[in-house]
Amino acid sequence: MTQATANSKTDLERLRSALETVAELVVADPVYSPIFARLEREIAIEETLQGTNVLARAIAAQSATR
């Protein structure tokens, strides 16, 4: 695992944890809704980046066996 991949996973875990905390805040006071929405967008971006990296590794591995 490269350093960038390790950091992305850590970032994704950190974002998911923050989302859970902010979800509780939103239930108590909807003023936190924009933060919740922002965290959801950031999580989607991180998941897309990780998915792209996985796909690229699979393609590279397949190309290496040819």
MODELLER restraints for C-alpha pairs under 7 A, 6 or more apart:
rsr = mdl.restraints
at = mdl.atoms
rsr.add(forms.Gaussian(group=physical.xy_distance, feature=features.Distance(at['CA:8:A'], at['CA:46:A']), mean=6.97, stdev=0.5))
rsr.add(forms.Gaussian(group=physical.xy_distance, feature=features.Distance(at['CA:12:A'], at['CA:43:A']), mean=6.32, stdev=0.5))
rsr.add(forms.Gaussian(group=physical.xy_distance, feature=features.Distance(at['CA:12:A'], at['CA:46:A']), mean=6.27, stdev=0.5))
rsr.add(forms.Gaussian(group=physical.xy_distance, feature=features.Distance(at['CA:15:A'], at['CA:39:A']), mean=6.50, stdev=0.5))
rsr.add(forms.Gaussian(group=physical.xy_distance, feature=features.Distance(at['CA:15:A'], at['CA:43:A']), mean=6.37, stdev=0.5))
rsr.add(forms.Gaussian(group=physical.xy_distance, feature=features.Distance(at['CA:19:A'], at['CA:36:A']), mean=6.24, stdev=0.5))
rsr.add(forms.Gaussian(group=physical.xy_distance, feature=features.Distance(at['CA:19:A'], at['CA:39:A']), mean=6.05, stdev=0.5))
rsr.add(forms.Gaussian(group=physical.xy_distance, feature=features.Distance(at['CA:22:A'], at['CA:32:A']), mean=6.99, stdev=0.5))
rsr.add(forms.Gaussian(group=physical.xy_distance, feature=features.Distance(at['CA:22:A'], at['CA:36:A']), mean=5.94, stdev=0.5))
rsr.add(forms.Gaussian(group=physical.xy_distance, feature=features.Distance(at['CA:23:A'], at['CA:36:A']), mean=6.53, stdev=0.5))
rsr.add(forms.Gaussian(group=physical.xy_distance, feature=features.Distance(at['CA:25:A'], at['CA:32:A']), mean=6.42, stdev=0.5))
rsr.add(forms.Gaussian(group=physical.xy_distance, feature=features.Distance(at['CA:26:A'], at['CA:32:A']), mean=5.12, stdev=0.5))
rsr.add(forms.Gaussian(group=physical.xy_distance, feature=features.Distance(at['CA:26:A'], at['CA:33:A']), mean=5.72, stdev=0.5))
